[in-house]
Structure formats: C-alpha cells, structure tokens
Amino acid sequence: MASRRSIRGRGNLHSQRTGNKSIKITLIEDEPELGFTWSKYGNEYGKTQGKQLQKYCCTKCRSIYDKKKKTAEDAQPIPCLIFNIEENKFESENPNHEHYCRPQNLNQIRGKEVARNELAKIKDTRDKPAAVHVKLAESITQRFGNRTEEVKLDIARAAPILSIQI
C-alpha cells in the first residue's frame, strides 16, 4: 500500500493590504470640496523636545514619487507636514515642499475611506462580494444620508468595489 504524504505548495501567495490607514485630510481654503490626503511617513520623533511628533506625506505626491523612483527618473522631494500626536493637530499649515499632484475631490476620498472600512471587515466576516456591496451601500447611506443624492452617487462611484446601486 502506498504511503500518504502531504503536498507542499510551491507558489507564492499574494496579499493586498486591506484595512484602515492613518490618513489625515487637509482642505483647500478657496475650494472646500477639494483637499489633500496625508499618510504616515517614518517613525515618531520629537520626544527629546517633550513632544510626540509624526511626519505625514501627501499620498498622491508619494505615489508619483514612487513611480518615478521605479523608472529611475529624477523625483522631486515629497511634500510633508509634521503632526503633533498629543495635540491632534498639524504643527504647520504649509508643507515643506510644493505639491506636484492635483487636489482630490472630497467625495472620492470619502468613497475610498468607506470601501477601505468594509474591506477591513471582510478579513473577519469573510462575506461574499454581494453581501459586501449591500453593506457598502448601507454604510454610504448611513454616513452620508443627509447629503444630496448626487453626492452619495459620487461617493459610491469612488468606492473601488465594483459599481453600487443606492
């Protein structure tokens, strides 16, 4: 009788980061429906000064910067802001370098945020795609129910989980 043996897979499993990132949003004074998103960059610092500080860099500029680095093009420095963790505010209003990206529409930012929240829940719930679509639509309706139908549709279109009917 042949002995049984386990089969070991030789393929690599590819994973995609899901879940919430620590994203901050700054609005443009003259255009309140446009803004920039900022994500953590590096480790906390400033403890010697008696502060808990974190550097945040523009997410869109960082994406452009990373693409240029991959192709060995000259890349401009990434615009960054310093965030005071204890006081929950930015230390300055202006980044250390100019943006080379365009500001994002707030509805696009909201859509990505809602979708990211639902994707983070999938890791625990293991919901099927149809259930995720329903929950995503419910989440948009709950969080943004006081907004116009047009705004809710913009947010739904910006959610990177297929098309959604609200």
C-alpha positions as CSV (number, residue, x, y, z in Angstrom):
1,M,0.0,0.0,0.0
2,A,1.4,3.4,-0.9
3,S,2.1,5.8,1.9
4,R,0.3,9.1,2.1
5,R,2.2,12.3,2.1
6,S,1.2,15.9,2.3
7,I,1.8,18.1,-0.7
8,R,3.7,21.3,-0.2
9,G,2.7,24.2,-2.3
10,R,5.5,25.9,-4.2
11,G,3.5,29.0,-5.2
12,N,3.7,32.4,-3.5
13,L,0.5,33.8,-2.0
14,H,0.0,37.4,-2.9
15,S,-1.8,39.5,-0.4
16,Q,-3.3,43.0,-0.7
17,R,-3.2,45.4,2.2
18,T,-6.7,46.0,3.5
19,G,-7.9,48.0,6.4
20,N,-7.7,51.5,7.6
21,K,-4.6,53.6,7.3
22,S,-4.0,56.6,9.4
23,I,-4.9,59.2,6.9
24,K,-5.3,62.9,7.5
25,I,-7.1,65.3,5.3
26,T,-6.4,69.0,4.7
27,L,-8.9,71.1,2.8
28,I,-8.1,73.9,0.4
29,E,-9.4,77.3,1.7
30,D,-10.8,78.6,-1.5
31,E,-12.3,75.3,-2.7
32,P,-13.9,73.4,0.3
33,E,-14.7,70.4,-1.9
34,L,-11.1,69.7,-2.7
35,G,-8.3,68.5,-0.4
36,F,-5.1,66.6,0.1
37,T,-4.7,63.3,1.9
38,W,-1.7,62.6,4.1
39,S,-0.3,59.3,5.4
40,K,2.4,58.5,8.0
41,Y,5.9,58.6,6.8
42,G,8.7,57.2,9.0
43,N,8.7,56.8,12.8
44,E,7.5,59.1,15.6
45,Y,10.1,61.6,16.8
46,G,10.4,64.7,18.9
47,K,10.4,63.0,22.3
48,T,13.6,64.8,23.3
49,Q,11.7,68.1,22.8
50,G,8.8,66.8,25.0
51,K,6.5,66.3,22.0
52,Q,5.2,63.3,20.2
53,L,5.5,64.2,16.5
54,Q,4.8,62.2,13.3
55,K,5.7,63.1,9.8
56,Y,2.8,62.8,7.2
57,C,3.4,63.0,3.5
58,C,0.9,63.7,0.7
59,T,-0.4,60.4,-0.6
60,K,-0.8,61.4,-4.2
61,C,2.6,63.0,-4.4
62,R,4.2,60.0,-2.8
63,S,2.5,57.7,-5.4
64,I,4.0,59.9,-8.2
65,Y,7.4,59.9,-6.4
66,D,7.4,56.1,-6.0
67,K,6.6,55.6,-9.7
68,K,9.4,57.9,-10.7
69,K,11.9,56.1,-8.4
70,K,11.0,52.8,-10.1
71,T,11.8,54.1,-13.5
72,A,15.0,55.9,-12.2
73,E,13.6,59.3,-13.1
74,D,14.6,62.3,-11.0
75,A,11.9,62.8,-8.4
76,Q,11.1,66.0,-6.5
77,P,11.0,65.8,-2.7
78,I,7.7,64.7,-1.2
79,P,5.6,67.4,0.5
80,C,5.3,66.6,4.2
81,L,3.7,68.1,7.3
82,I,4.5,67.5,10.9
83,F,1.6,66.3,13.1
84,N,1.6,66.7,16.9
85,I,0.0,63.4,18.2
86,E,-0.7,64.7,21.7
87,E,-2.5,67.9,20.5
88,N,-4.1,66.1,17.5
89,K,-3.2,68.9,15.0
90,F,-0.6,69.8,12.4
91,E,2.3,71.8,13.6
92,S,2.3,73.9,10.4
93,E,-0.2,74.7,7.7
94,N,2.2,74.6,4.8
95,P,4.1,71.6,3.6
96,N,7.9,71.7,3.4
97,H,7.8,71.3,-0.4
98,E,5.3,72.2,-3.1
99,H,2.7,69.6,-4.3
100,Y,3.1,68.1,-7.7
101,C,-0.2,66.4,-7.6
102,R,-3.7,67.8,-8.0
103,P,-6.0,68.1,-5.1
104,Q,-8.6,65.3,-4.7
105,N,-12.4,65.7,-4.7
106,L,-13.6,65.0,-1.1
107,N,-16.3,62.6,-2.4
108,Q,-13.5,60.5,-3.9
109,I,-11.7,60.5,-0.6
110,R,-14.9,59.6,1.3
111,G,-15.7,56.7,-1.2
112,K,-12.2,55.2,-0.7
113,E,-12.5,55.5,3.0
114,V,-15.9,53.8,3.2
115,A,-14.6,51.0,0.9
116,R,-11.5,50.6,2.9
117,N,-13.5,50.2,6.1
118,E,-15.7,47.5,4.5
119,L,-12.6,45.7,3.2
120,A,-11.1,45.6,6.6
121,K,-14.3,44.0,8.0
122,I,-14.1,41.2,5.3
123,K,-11.0,39.8,7.0
124,D,-13.1,38.9,10.0
125,T,-16.5,38.3,8.4
126,R,-15.5,36.5,5.2
127,D,-18.5,38.0,3.5
128,K,-19.3,37.2,-0.1
129,P,-19.0,40.0,-2.7
130,A,-22.7,40.5,-2.9
131,A,-23.0,41.0,0.8
132,V,-20.1,43.5,0.8
133,H,-21.9,45.5,-1.9
134,V,-25.0,45.7,0.2
135,K,-23.1,46.6,3.4
136,L,-21.1,49.2,1.5
137,A,-24.3,50.8,0.1
138,E,-25.8,50.8,3.6
139,S,-22.7,52.4,5.1
140,I,-22.8,55.2,2.5
141,T,-26.5,55.8,3.2
142,Q,-26.0,55.8,7.0
143,R,-22.9,58.0,7.0
144,F,-23.9,60.4,4.2
145,G,-27.7,60.2,4.3
146,N,-28.0,63.9,4.9
147,R,-26.2,64.7,1.6
148,T,-27.8,65.0,-1.8
149,E,-28.4,62.0,-4.0
150,E,-25.7,63.3,-6.4
151,V,-23.1,63.4,-3.6
152,K,-24.0,59.9,-2.4
153,L,-23.6,58.6,-6.0
154,D,-20.2,60.3,-6.3
155,I,-19.1,58.6,-3.1
156,A,-20.4,55.2,-4.3
157,R,-18.6,55.6,-7.7
158,A,-15.3,56.4,-5.9
159,A,-15.5,53.3,-3.8
160,P,-13.2,50.8,-5.6
161,I,-15.5,47.9,-5.1
162,L,-17.4,47.5,-8.3
163,S,-20.4,49.6,-9.1
164,I,-23.1,50.1,-6.5
165,Q,-26.8,50.9,-6.6
166,I,-28.0,53.2,-3.9
